[in-house]
Each structure stands twice: as C-alpha cells, then as structure tokens.
Amino acid sequence: MEWLAQNEPQPASNQDVQTKLQQLADREARQAGLTIKSQKPLPTETTGTHYHRASFQFVLNGMEDALYRWFDKVNIPEQFRVASQINMKPNAQDDTKIDCTVTISQWFIPTPA
C-alpha cells in the first residue's frame, strides 16, 4: 500500500495518456537507433474498477542491444508502464537485426466524467 501511495498517478484523460505514451515510446525508439515500421493505438481497456489501460502497438527493427535499451526506457513499473506483449524474431534480410512487435501499456486513473 505504501508503494502505491507513493507511485499512483494523478487522474488523466485517455487522450492525454495515449498521446504521451506514443510520444515517449517513439522518441526512445529513435534515440536507441531503432527503425519504427509502424505504430498504432489499441483500444483503451476501461473495464477496471479503478484503472484504465491505454496501449500502443509498435513494430520495430534494429540491433538486439538497442531493443533491450528501449525496453529499459519504456518498462517503468513506478510509472505504471510496461511492455505487456513482446514478439521478437530475426530479420529475414539481415540476421544481425531483430524484428519486434511489442505492445506498450500504461495504466491510469481516468478523470471523472
């Protein structure tokens, strides 16, 4: 309970959370030297009694160590943010690179309606 009291996010709108999540993941991927093949917002899960979950799916390509650096930047439990689904495989044209499809999720308290 103490951890939650120290780290629980302030209420925010779905649009704000999705925008910030996309901007952060995009910026950190580019800084890590990854190529973003595609990115798309996923439907926000609103079934939780206290938290909602915004998610983005990214399709990336790059060196394995760059992917791990990127995961380190986006996986921050204290900010209620994780890479919730990861699929990695060797690139068909360049076996020194990895193709990765990943879902980045952010839990948040929705603003009162």
Backbone as XML, in Angstrom:
<?xml version="1.0"?>
<chain id="A" units="angstrom">
  <residue number="1" name="MET">
    <atom name="N" x="0.821" y="-1.192" z="0.000"/>
    <atom name="CA" x="0.000" y="0.000" z="0.000"/>
    <atom name="C" x="0.866" y="1.258" z="0.000"/>
  </residue>
  <residue number="2" name="GLU">
    <atom name="N" x="2.001" y="1.196" z="0.699"/>
    <atom name="CA" x="2.893" y="2.354" z="0.743"/>
    <atom name="C" x="3.443" y="2.664" z="-0.653"/>
  </residue>
  <residue number="3" name="TRP">
    <atom name="N" x="3.848" y="1.607" z="-1.391"/>
    <atom name="CA" x="4.370" y="1.803" z="-2.739"/>
    <atom name="C" x="3.312" y="2.460" z="-3.616"/>
  </residue>
  <residue number="4" name="LEU">
    <atom name="N" x="2.086" y="1.973" z="-3.523"/>
    <atom name="CA" x="1.005" y="2.525" z="-4.323"/>
    <atom name="C" x="0.759" y="3.983" z="-3.972"/>
  </residue>
  <residue number="5" name="ALA">
    <atom name="N" x="0.773" y="4.317" z="-2.705"/>
    <atom name="CA" x="0.567" y="5.705" z="-2.286"/>
    <atom name="C" x="1.659" y="6.618" z="-2.839"/>
  </residue>
  <residue number="6" name="GLN">
    <atom name="N" x="2.868" y="6.112" z="-2.953"/>
    <atom name="CA" x="3.977" y="6.926" z="-3.449"/>
    <atom name="C" x="4.005" y="7.036" z="-4.971"/>
  </residue>
  <residue number="7" name="ASN">
    <atom name="N" x="3.436" y="6.063" z="-5.674"/>
    <atom name="CA" x="3.592" y="6.000" z="-7.127"/>
    <atom name="C" x="2.310" y="6.148" z="-7.936"/>
  </residue>
  <residue number="8" name="GLU">
    <atom name="N" x="1.161" y="6.137" z="-7.287"/>
    <atom name="CA" x="-0.092" y="6.190" z="-8.040"/>
    <atom name="C" x="-0.171" y="7.478" z="-8.858"/>
  </residue>
  <residue number="9" name="PRO">
    <atom name="N" x="-0.519" y="7.350" z="-10.136"/>
    <atom name="CA" x="-0.585" y="8.535" z="-10.996"/>
    <atom name="C" x="-1.797" y="9.411" z="-10.681"/>
  </residue>
  <residue number="10" name="GLN">
    <atom name="N" x="-1.677" y="10.664" z="-11.054"/>
    <atom name="CA" x="-2.799" y="11.589" z="-10.948"/>
    <atom name="C" x="-3.815" y="11.250" z="-12.047"/>
  </residue>
  <residue number="11" name="PRO">
    <atom name="N" x="-5.092" y="11.538" z="-11.828"/>
    <atom name="CA" x="-6.082" y="11.284" z="-12.880"/>
    <atom name="C" x="-5.711" y="12.013" z="-14.173"/>
  </residue>
  <residue number="12" name="ALA">
    <atom name="N" x="-5.990" y="11.366" z="-15.294"/>
    <atom name="CA" x="-5.677" y="11.937" z="-16.604"/>
    <atom name="C" x="-6.701" y="11.449" z="-17.618"/>
  </residue>
  <residue number="13" name="SER">
    <atom name="N" x="-6.824" y="12.199" z="-18.701"/>
    <atom name="CA" x="-7.746" y="11.785" z="-19.762"/>
    <atom name="C" x="-7.091" y="10.712" z="-20.622"/>
  </residue>
  <residue number="14" name="ASN">
    <atom name="N" x="-7.909" y="9.879" z="-21.207"/>
    <atom name="CA" x="-7.418" y="8.825" z="-22.088"/>
    <atom name="C" x="-6.564" y="9.411" z="-23.207"/>
  </residue>
  <residue number="15" name="GLN">
    <atom name="N" x="-7.025" y="10.488" z="-23.816"/>
    <atom name="CA" x="-6.300" y="11.101" z="-24.937"/>
    <atom name="C" x="-4.911" y="11.565" z="-24.509"/>
  </residue>
  <residue number="16" name="ASP">
    <atom name="N" x="-4.817" y="12.199" z="-23.346"/>
    <atom name="CA" x="-3.513" y="12.666" z="-22.858"/>
    <atom name="C" x="-2.568" y="11.497" z="-22.602"/>
  </residue>
  <residue number="17" name="VAL">
    <atom name="N" x="-3.073" y="10.446" z="-21.979"/>
    <atom name="CA" x="-2.231" y="9.283" z="-21.671"/>
    <atom name="C" x="-1.763" y="8.619" z="-22.959"/>
  </residue>
  <residue number="18" name="GLN">
    <atom name="N" x="-2.670" y="8.427" z="-23.915"/>
    <atom name="CA" x="-2.284" y="7.800" z="-25.186"/>
    <atom name="C" x="-1.244" y="8.635" z="-25.922"/>
  </residue>
  <residue number="19" name="THR">
    <atom name="N" x="-1.450" y="9.934" z="-25.968"/>
    <atom name="CA" x="-0.510" y="10.812" z="-26.670"/>
    <atom name="C" x="0.870" y="10.761" z="-26.033"/>
  </residue>
  <residue number="20" name="LYS">
    <atom name="N" x="0.934" y="10.876" z="-24.718"/>
    <atom name="CA" x="2.230" y="10.847" z="-24.027"/>
    <atom name="C" x="2.910" y="9.490" z="-24.163"/>
  </residue>
  <residue number="21" name="LEU">
    <atom name="N" x="2.136" y="8.418" z="-24.110"/>
    <atom name="CA" x="2.685" y="7.075" z="-24.265"/>
    <atom name="C" x="3.295" y="6.905" z="-25.657"/>
  </residue>
  <residue number="22" name="GLN">
    <atom name="N" x="2.577" y="7.315" z="-26.681"/>
    <atom name="CA" x="3.078" y="7.209" z="-28.054"/>
    <atom name="C" x="4.324" y="8.057" z="-28.242"/>
  </residue>
  <residue number="23" name="GLN">
    <atom name="N" x="4.304" y="9.287" z="-27.754"/>
    <atom name="CA" x="5.454" y="10.178" z="-27.914"/>
    <atom name="C" x="6.691" y="9.630" z="-27.208"/>
  </residue>
  <residue number="24" name="LEU">
    <atom name="N" x="6.518" y="9.126" z="-26.001"/>
    <atom name="CA" x="7.641" y="8.574" z="-25.251"/>
    <atom name="C" x="8.236" y="7.361" z="-25.963"/>
  </residue>
  <residue number="25" name="ALA">
    <atom name="N" x="7.393" y="6.403" z="-26.340"/>
    <atom name="CA" x="7.885" y="5.180" z="-26.973"/>
    <atom name="C" x="8.551" y="5.486" z="-28.313"/>
  </residue>
  <residue number="26" name="ASP">
    <atom name="N" x="7.980" y="6.394" z="-29.082"/>
    <atom name="CA" x="8.546" y="6.795" z="-30.369"/>
    <atom name="C" x="9.905" y="7.463" z="-30.172"/>
  </residue>
  <residue number="27" name="ARG">
    <atom name="N" x="9.971" y="8.432" z="-29.284"/>
    <atom name="CA" x="11.215" y="9.173" z="-29.025"/>
    <atom name="C" x="12.327" y="8.239" z="-28.545"/>
  </residue>
  <residue number="28" name="GLU">
    <atom name="N" x="12.009" y="7.379" z="-27.596"/>
    <atom name="CA" x="13.023" y="6.473" z="-27.049"/>
    <atom name="C" x="13.480" y="5.446" z="-28.087"/>
  </residue>
  <residue number="29" name="ALA">
    <atom name="N" x="12.582" y="5.000" z="-28.959"/>
    <atom name="CA" x="12.965" y="4.057" z="-30.015"/>
    <atom name="C" x="13.947" y="4.713" z="-30.979"/>
  </residue>
  <residue number="30" name="ARG">
    <atom name="N" x="13.655" y="5.939" z="-31.370"/>
    <atom name="CA" x="14.553" y="6.652" z="-32.292"/>
    <atom name="C" x="15.907" y="6.921" z="-31.637"/>
  </residue>
  <residue number="31" name="GLN">
    <atom name="N" x="15.887" y="7.311" z="-30.363"/>
    <atom name="CA" x="17.146" y="7.562" z="-29.660"/>
    <atom name="C" x="17.970" y="6.286" z="-29.501"/>
  </residue>
  <residue number="32" name="ALA">
    <atom name="N" x="17.319" y="5.146" z="-29.419"/>
    <atom name="CA" x="18.024" y="3.869" z="-29.294"/>
    <atom name="C" x="18.548" y="3.370" z="-30.643"/>
  </residue>
  <residue number="33" name="GLY">
    <atom name="N" x="18.172" y="4.059" z="-31.728"/>
    <atom name="CA" x="18.628" y="3.657" z="-33.053"/>
    <atom name="C" x="17.755" y="2.612" z="-33.714"/>
  </residue>
  <residue number="34" name="LEU">
    <atom name="N" x="16.525" y="2.482" z="-33.250"/>
    <atom name="CA" x="15.597" y="1.515" z="-33.834"/>
    <atom name="C" x="14.836" y="2.135" z="-34.999"/>
  </residue>
  <residue number="35" name="THR">
    <atom name="N" x="14.443" y="1.306" z="-35.940"/>
    <atom name="CA" x="13.597" y="1.736" z="-37.045"/>
    <atom name="C" x="12.161" y="1.375" z="-36.690"/>
  </residue>
  <residue number="36" name="ILE">
    <atom name="N" x="11.277" y="2.360" z="-36.730"/>
    <atom name="CA" x="9.858" y="2.122" z="-36.455"/>
    <atom name="C" x="9.175" y="1.813" z="-37.780"/>
  </residue>
  <residue number="37" name="LYS">
    <atom name="N" x="8.685" y="0.593" z="-37.904"/>
    <atom name="CA" x="7.982" y="0.178" z="-39.126"/>
    <atom name="C" x="6.526" y="0.627" z="-39.098"/>
  </residue>
  <residue number="38" name="SER">
    <atom name="N" x="5.903" y="0.538" z="-37.925"/>
    <atom name="CA" x="4.526" y="1.007" z="-37.768"/>
    <atom name="C" x="4.225" y="1.190" z="-36.285"/>
  </residue>
  <residue number="39" name="GLN">
    <atom name="N" x="3.199" y="1.966" z="-36.035"/>
    <atom name="CA" x="2.707" y="2.151" z="-34.669"/>
    <atom name="C" x="1.221" y="2.462" z="-34.754"/>
  </residue>
  <residue number="40" name="LYS">
    <atom name="N" x="0.472" y="1.882" z="-33.827"/>
    <atom name="CA" x="-0.972" y="2.141" z="-33.849"/>
    <atom name="C" x="-1.524" y="2.072" z="-32.429"/>
  </residue>
  <residue number="41" name="PRO">
    <atom name="N" x="-2.479" y="2.956" z="-32.144"/>
    <atom name="CA" x="-3.131" y="2.888" z="-30.835"/>
    <atom name="C" x="-4.061" y="1.682" z="-30.797"/>
  </residue>
  <residue number="42" name="LEU">
    <atom name="N" x="-4.135" y="1.066" z="-29.646"/>
    <atom name="CA" x="-5.067" y="-0.038" z="-29.427"/>
    <atom name="C" x="-6.225" y="0.475" z="-28.579"/>
  </residue>
  <residue number="43" name="PRO">
    <atom name="N" x="-7.364" y="-0.186" z="-28.621"/>
    <atom name="CA" x="-8.494" y="0.277" z="-27.807"/>
    <atom name="C" x="-8.121" y="0.324" z="-26.320"/>
  </residue>
  <residue number="44" name="THR">
    <atom name="N" x="-8.532" y="1.390" z="-25.669"/>
    <atom name="CA" x="-8.272" y="1.531" z="-24.239"/>
    <atom name="C" x="-9.183" y="0.589" z="-23.467"/>
  </residue>
  <residue number="45" name="GLU">
    <atom name="N" x="-8.591" y="-0.144" z="-22.538"/>
    <atom name="CA" x="-9.374" y="-1.035" z="-21.685"/>
    <atom name="C" x="-9.957" y="-0.209" z="-20.542"/>
  </residue>
  <residue number="46" name="THR">
    <atom name="N" x="-11.270" y="-0.210" z="-20.444"/>
    <atom name="CA" x="-11.957" y="0.606" z="-19.440"/>
    <atom name="C" x="-12.764" y="-0.244" z="-18.466"/>
  </residue>
  <residue number="47" name="THR">
    <atom name="N" x="-12.491" y="-1.540" z="-18.419"/>
    <atom name="CA" x="-13.291" y="-2.436" z="-17.582"/>
    <atom name="C" x="-12.832" y="-2.471" z="-16.129"/>
  </residue>
  <residue number="48" name="GLY">
    <atom name="N" x="-11.646" y="-1.946" z="-15.841"/>
    <atom name="CA" x="-11.150" y="-1.949" z="-14.464"/>
    <atom name="C" x="-11.971" y="-1.028" z="-13.578"/>
  </residue>
  <residue number="49" name="THR">
    <atom name="N" x="-12.066" y="-1.365" z="-12.311"/>
    <atom name="CA" x="-12.864" y="-0.545" z="-11.397"/>
    <atom name="C" x="-12.149" y="0.742" z="-10.992"/>
  </residue>
  <residue number="50" name="HIS">
    <atom name="N" x="-10.823" y="0.753" z="-11.053"/>
    <atom name="CA" x="-10.077" y="1.945" z="-10.627"/>
    <atom name="C" x="-9.157" y="2.479" z="-11.723"/>
  </residue>
  <residue number="51" name="TYR">
    <atom name="N" x="-8.559" y="1.581" z="-12.507"/>
    <atom name="CA" x="-7.601" y="1.978" z="-13.541"/>
    <atom name="C" x="-8.109" y="1.619" z="-14.928"/>
  </residue>
  <residue number="52" name="HIS">
    <atom name="N" x="-7.728" y="2.432" z="-15.896"/>
    <atom name="CA" x="-7.905" y="2.102" z="-17.301"/>
    <atom name="C" x="-6.516" y="1.828" z="-17.865"/>
  </residue>
  <residue number="53" name="ARG">
    <atom name="N" x="-6.461" y="1.181" z="-19.038"/>
    <atom name="CA" x="-5.166" y="0.873" z="-19.642"/>
    <atom name="C" x="-5.147" y="1.321" z="-21.097"/>
  </residue>
  <residue number="54" name="ALA">
    <atom name="N" x="-4.256" y="2.272" z="-21.395"/>
    <atom name="CA" x="-4.015" y="2.713" z="-22.765"/>
    <atom name="C" x="-2.856" y="1.892" z="-23.319"/>
  </residue>
  <residue number="55" name="SER">
    <atom name="N" x="-2.932" y="1.545" z="-24.607"/>
    <atom name="CA" x="-1.878" y="0.723" z="-25.206"/>
    <atom name="C" x="-1.588" y="1.164" z="-26.632"/>
  </residue>
  <residue number="56" name="PHE">
    <atom name="N" x="-0.333" y="0.978" z="-27.033"/>
    <atom name="CA" x="0.115" y="1.206" z="-28.402"/>
    <atom name="C" x="0.868" y="-0.023" z="-28.859"/>
  </residue>
  <residue number="57" name="GLN">
    <atom name="N" x="0.683" y="-0.382" z="-30.112"/>
    <atom name="CA" x="1.464" y="-1.474" z="-30.689"/>
    <atom name="C" x="2.502" y="-0.871" z="-31.628"/>
  </residue>
  <residue number="58" name="PHE">
    <atom name="N" x="3.756" y="-1.283" z="-31.436"/>
    <atom name="CA" x="4.858" y="-0.838" z="-32.276"/>
    <atom name="C" x="5.451" y="-2.042" z="-32.995"/>
  </residue>
  <residue number="59" name="VAL">
    <atom name="N" x="5.807" y="-1.847" z="-34.257"/>
    <atom name="CA" x="6.593" y="-2.823" z="-34.999"/>
    <atom name="C" x="7.929" y="-2.148" z="-35.262"/>
  </residue>
  <residue number="60" name="LEU">
    <atom name="N" x="8.995" y="-2.745" z="-34.719"/>
    <atom name="CA" x="10.329" y="-2.152" z="-34.743"/>
    <atom name="C" x="11.327" y="-3.092" z="-35.387"/>
  </residue>
  <residue number="61" name="ASN">
    <atom name="N" x="12.455" y="-2.508" z="-35.801"/>
    <atom name="CA" x="13.559" y="-3.292" z="-36.332"/>
    <atom name="C" x="14.848" y="-2.654" z="-35.853"/>
  </residue>
  <residue number="62" name="GLY">
    <atom name="N" x="15.794" y="-3.494" z="-35.430"/>
    <atom name="CA" x="17.081" y="-2.960" z="-35.014"/>
    <atom name="C" x="17.949" y="-4.015" z="-34.373"/>
  </residue>
  <residue number="63" name="MET">
    <atom name="N" x="19.064" y="-3.556" z="-33.852"/>
    <atom name="CA" x="20.000" y="-4.447" z="-33.175"/>
    <atom name="C" x="19.396" y="-4.892" z="-31.843"/>
  </residue>
  <residue number="64" name="GLU">
    <atom name="N" x="19.736" y="-6.104" z="-31.439"/>
    <atom name="CA" x="19.171" y="-6.668" z="-30.215"/>
    <atom name="C" x="19.463" y="-5.801" z="-28.991"/>
  </residue>
  <residue number="65" name="ASP">
    <atom name="N" x="20.698" y="-5.309" z="-28.863"/>
    <atom name="CA" x="21.034" y="-4.493" z="-27.692"/>
    <atom name="C" x="20.246" y="-3.188" z="-27.676"/>
  </residue>
  <residue number="66" name="ALA">
    <atom name="N" x="19.941" y="-2.630" z="-28.859"/>
    <atom name="CA" x="19.139" y="-1.406" z="-28.925"/>
    <atom name="C" x="17.709" y="-1.678" z="-28.450"/>
  </residue>
  <residue number="67" name="LEU">
    <atom name="N" x="17.173" y="-2.840" z="-28.809"/>
    <atom name="CA" x="15.832" y="-3.201" z="-28.340"/>
    <atom name="C" x="15.799" y="-3.304" z="-26.820"/>
  </residue>
  <residue number="68" name="TYR">
    <atom name="N" x="16.812" y="-3.935" z="-26.245"/>
    <atom name="CA" x="16.847" y="-4.071" z="-24.785"/>
    <atom name="C" x="16.986" y="-2.712" z="-24.097"/>
  </residue>
  <residue number="69" name="ARG">
    <atom name="N" x="17.762" y="-1.813" z="-24.682"/>
    <atom name="CA" x="17.868" y="-0.448" z="-24.117"/>
    <atom name="C" x="16.506" y="0.248" z="-24.170"/>
  </residue>
  <residue number="70" name="TRP">
    <atom name="N" x="15.805" y="0.056" z="-25.275"/>
    <atom name="CA" x="14.487" y="0.670" z="-25.421"/>
    <atom name="C" x="13.508" y="0.094" z="-24.400"/>
  </residue>
  <residue number="71" name="PHE">
    <atom name="N" x="13.519" y="-1.240" z="-24.244"/>
    <atom name="CA" x="12.649" y="-1.852" z="-23.237"/>
    <atom name="C" x="12.935" y="-1.276" z="-21.853"/>
  </residue>
  <residue number="72" name="ASP">
    <atom name="N" x="14.199" y="-1.053" z="-21.550"/>
    <atom name="CA" x="14.583" y="-0.490" z="-20.259"/>
    <atom name="C" x="14.010" y="0.913" z="-20.062"/>
  </residue>
  <residue number="73" name="LYS">
    <atom name="N" x="13.882" y="1.672" z="-21.139"/>
    <atom name="CA" x="13.345" y="3.038" z="-21.048"/>
    <atom name="C" x="11.820" y="3.069" z="-20.933"/>
  </residue>
  <residue number="74" name="VAL">
    <atom name="N" x="11.143" y="2.102" z="-21.544"/>
    <atom name="CA" x="9.674" y="2.143" z="-21.531"/>
    <atom name="C" x="9.056" y="1.305" z="-20.414"/>
  </residue>
  <residue number="75" name="ASN">
    <atom name="N" x="9.778" y="0.306" z="-19.911"/>
    <atom name="CA" x="9.283" y="-0.522" z="-18.799"/>
    <atom name="C" x="9.610" y="0.151" z="-17.481"/>
  </residue>
  <residue number="76" name="ILE">
    <atom name="N" x="8.655" y="0.881" z="-16.929"/>
    <atom name="CA" x="8.885" y="1.556" z="-15.652"/>
    <atom name="C" x="7.660" y="1.321" z="-14.767"/>
  </residue>
  <residue number="77" name="PRO">
    <atom name="N" x="7.712" y="0.282" z="-13.925"/>
    <atom name="CA" x="6.563" y="-0.032" z="-13.075"/>
    <atom name="C" x="6.126" y="1.141" z="-12.199"/>
  </residue>
  <residue number="78" name="GLU">
    <atom name="N" x="7.069" y="1.945" z="-11.740"/>
    <atom name="CA" x="6.708" y="3.091" z="-10.891"/>
    <atom name="C" x="5.840" y="4.099" z="-11.635"/>
  </residue>
  <residue number="79" name="GLN">
    <atom name="N" x="5.867" y="4.050" z="-12.957"/>
    <atom name="CA" x="5.015" y="4.927" z="-13.758"/>
    <atom name="C" x="3.841" y="4.157" z="-14.369"/>
  </residue>
  <residue number="80" name="PHE">
    <atom name="N" x="3.626" y="2.929" z="-13.872"/>
    <atom name="CA" x="2.514" y="2.078" z="-14.311"/>
    <atom name="C" x="2.583" y="1.784" z="-15.813"/>
  </residue>
  <residue number="81" name="ARG">
    <atom name="N" x="3.803" y="1.635" z="-16.334"/>
    <atom name="CA" x="4.009" y="1.437" z="-17.770"/>
    <atom name="C" x="4.874" y="0.196" z="-18.005"/>
  </residue>
  <residue number="82" name="VAL">
    <atom name="N" x="4.427" y="-0.655" z="-18.940"/>
    <atom name="CA" x="5.161" y="-1.886" z="-19.253"/>
    <atom name="C" x="5.042" y="-2.236" z="-20.737"/>
  </residue>
  <residue number="83" name="ALA">
    <atom name="N" x="5.994" y="-3.040" z="-21.195"/>
    <atom name="CA" x="5.854" y="-3.721" z="-22.482"/>
    <atom name="C" x="5.084" y="-4.999" z="-22.163"/>
  </residue>
  <residue number="84" name="SER">
    <atom name="N" x="3.797" y="-5.005" z="-22.453"/>
    <atom name="CA" x="2.932" y="-6.093" z="-21.997"/>
    <atom name="C" x="2.903" y="-7.291" z="-22.935"/>
  </residue>
  <residue number="85" name="GLN">
    <atom name="N" x="3.367" y="-7.114" z="-24.161"/>
    <atom name="CA" x="3.404" y="-8.226" z="-25.110"/>
    <atom name="C" x="4.584" y="-7.993" z="-26.050"/>
  </residue>
  <residue number="86" name="ILE">
    <atom name="N" x="5.461" y="-8.996" z="-26.184"/>
    <atom name="CA" x="6.671" y="-8.859" z="-26.999"/>
    <atom name="C" x="6.810" y="-10.089" z="-27.891"/>
  </residue>
  <residue number="87" name="ASN">
    <atom name="N" x="7.053" y="-9.851" z="-29.180"/>
    <atom name="CA" x="7.331" y="-10.932" z="-30.122"/>
    <atom name="C" x="8.569" y="-10.524" z="-30.925"/>
  </residue>
  <residue number="88" name="MET">
    <atom name="N" x="9.679" y="-11.264" z="-30.752"/>
    <atom name="CA" x="10.918" y="-10.947" z="-31.457"/>
    <atom name="C" x="11.323" y="-12.126" z="-32.335"/>
  </residue>
  <residue number="89" name="LYS">
    <atom name="N" x="11.863" y="-11.791" z="-33.528"/>
    <atom name="CA" x="12.397" y="-12.823" z="-34.417"/>
    <atom name="C" x="13.500" y="-12.204" z="-35.271"/>
  </residue>
  <residue number="90" name="PRO">
    <atom name="N" x="14.423" y="-13.026" z="-35.770"/>
    <atom name="CA" x="15.492" y="-12.490" z="-36.622"/>
    <atom name="C" x="14.915" y="-11.876" z="-37.895"/>
  </residue>
  <residue number="91" name="ASN">
    <atom name="N" x="15.523" y="-10.785" z="-38.344"/>
    <atom name="CA" x="15.120" y="-10.150" z="-39.591"/>
    <atom name="C" x="15.464" y="-11.080" z="-40.756"/>
  </residue>
  <residue number="92" name="ALA">
    <atom name="N" x="14.555" y="-11.230" z="-41.713"/>
    <atom name="CA" x="14.751" y="-12.157" z="-42.828"/>
    <atom name="C" x="15.877" y="-11.717" z="-43.763"/>
  </residue>
  <residue number="93" name="GLN">
    <atom name="N" x="16.119" y="-10.407" z="-43.908"/>
    <atom name="CA" x="17.146" y="-9.912" z="-44.819"/>
    <atom name="C" x="18.499" y="-9.691" z="-44.141"/>
  </residue>
  <residue number="94" name="ASP">
    <atom name="N" x="18.498" y="-9.443" z="-42.833"/>
    <atom name="CA" x="19.739" y="-9.127" z="-42.117"/>
    <atom name="C" x="19.690" y="-9.807" z="-40.754"/>
  </residue>
  <residue number="95" name="ASP">
    <atom name="N" x="20.399" y="-10.928" z="-40.627"/>
    <atom name="CA" x="20.299" y="-11.694" z="-39.385"/>
    <atom name="C" x="21.030" y="-11.056" z="-38.203"/>
  </residue>
  <residue number="96" name="THR">
    <atom name="N" x="21.620" y="-9.884" z="-38.410"/>
    <atom name="CA" x="22.191" y="-9.147" z="-37.272"/>
    <atom name="C" x="21.147" y="-8.255" z="-36.615"/>
  </residue>
  <residue number="97" name="LYS">
    <atom name="N" x="19.969" y="-8.182" z="-37.233"/>
    <atom name="CA" x="18.891" y="-7.336" z="-36.708"/>
    <atom name="C" x="17.702" y="-8.189" z="-36.280"/>
  </residue>
  <residue number="98" name="ILE">
    <atom name="N" x="16.883" y="-7.592" z="-35.436"/>
    <atom name="CA" x="15.699" y="-8.251" z="-34.886"/>
    <atom name="C" x="14.455" y="-7.477" z="-35.319"/>
  </residue>
  <residue number="99" name="ASP">
    <atom name="N" x="13.432" y="-8.208" z="-35.740"/>
    <atom name="CA" x="12.110" y="-7.624" z="-35.961"/>
    <atom name="C" x="11.318" y="-7.850" z="-34.683"/>
  </residue>
  <residue number="100" name="CYS">
    <atom name="N" x="10.652" y="-6.819" z="-34.212"/>
    <atom name="CA" x="9.956" y="-6.909" z="-32.931"/>
    <atom name="C" x="8.582" y="-6.255" z="-33.031"/>
  </residue>
  <residue number="101" name="THR">
    <atom name="N" x="7.577" y="-6.965" z="-32.587"/>
    <atom name="CA" x="6.237" y="-6.404" z="-32.422"/>
    <atom name="C" x="5.983" y="-6.363" z="-30.924"/>
  </residue>
  <residue number="102" name="VAL">
    <atom name="N" x="5.647" y="-5.187" z="-30.430"/>
    <atom name="CA" x="5.509" y="-5.017" z="-28.977"/>
    <atom name="C" x="4.307" y="-4.136" z="-28.663"/>
  </residue>
  <residue number="103" name="THR">
    <atom name="N" x="3.630" y="-4.472" z="-27.588"/>
    <atom name="CA" x="2.546" y="-3.642" z="-27.075"/>
    <atom name="C" x="3.044" y="-2.966" z="-25.805"/>
  </residue>
  <residue number="104" name="ILE">
    <atom name="N" x="2.983" y="-1.643" z="-25.802"/>
    <atom name="CA" x="3.354" y="-0.845" z="-24.634"/>
    <atom name="C" x="2.056" y="-0.384" z="-23.980"/>
  </residue>
  <residue number="105" name="SER">
    <atom name="N" x="1.919" y="-0.637" z="-22.685"/>
    <atom name="CA" x="0.681" y="-0.308" z="-21.967"/>
    <atom name="C" x="0.957" y="0.625" z="-20.802"/>
  </residue>
  <residue number="106" name="GLN">
    <atom name="N" x="0.003" y="1.505" z="-20.557"/>
    <atom name="CA" x="0.087" y="2.475" z="-19.459"/>
    <atom name="C" x="-1.238" y="2.440" z="-18.703"/>
  </residue>
  <residue number="107" name="TRP">
    <atom name="N" x="-1.177" y="2.088" z="-17.412"/>
    <atom name="CA" x="-2.369" y="2.139" z="-16.573"/>
    <atom name="C" x="-2.513" y="3.548" z="-16.026"/>
  </residue>
  <residue number="108" name="PHE">
    <atom name="N" x="-3.763" y="3.999" z="-15.912"/>
    <atom name="CA" x="-4.006" y="5.356" z="-15.429"/>
    <atom name="C" x="-5.368" y="5.442" z="-14.755"/>
  </residue>
  <residue number="109" name="ILE">
    <atom name="N" x="-5.497" y="6.460" z="-13.932"/>
    <atom name="CA" x="-6.781" y="6.761" z="-13.295"/>
    <atom name="C" x="-7.500" y="7.740" z="-14.215"/>
  </residue>
  <residue number="110" name="PRO">
    <atom name="N" x="-8.678" y="7.383" z="-14.716"/>
    <atom name="CA" x="-9.373" y="8.305" z="-15.620"/>
    <atom name="C" x="-9.911" y="9.521" z="-14.868"/>
  </residue>
  <residue number="111" name="THR">
    <atom name="N" x="-9.956" y="10.638" z="-15.583"/>
    <atom name="CA" x="-10.542" y="11.836" z="-14.990"/>
    <atom name="C" x="-12.040" y="11.606" z="-14.816"/>
  </residue>
  <residue number="112" name="PRO">
    <atom name="N" x="-12.613" y="12.146" z="-13.753"/>
    <atom name="CA" x="-14.057" y="11.973" z="-13.541"/>
    <atom name="C" x="-14.857" y="12.573" z="-14.692"/>
  </residue>
  <residue number="113" name="ALA">
    <atom name="N" x="-15.923" y="11.897" z="-15.055"/>
    <atom name="CA" x="-16.768" y="12.365" z="-16.171"/>
    <atom name="C" x="-17.642" y="13.519" z="-15.761"/>
  </residue>
</chain>
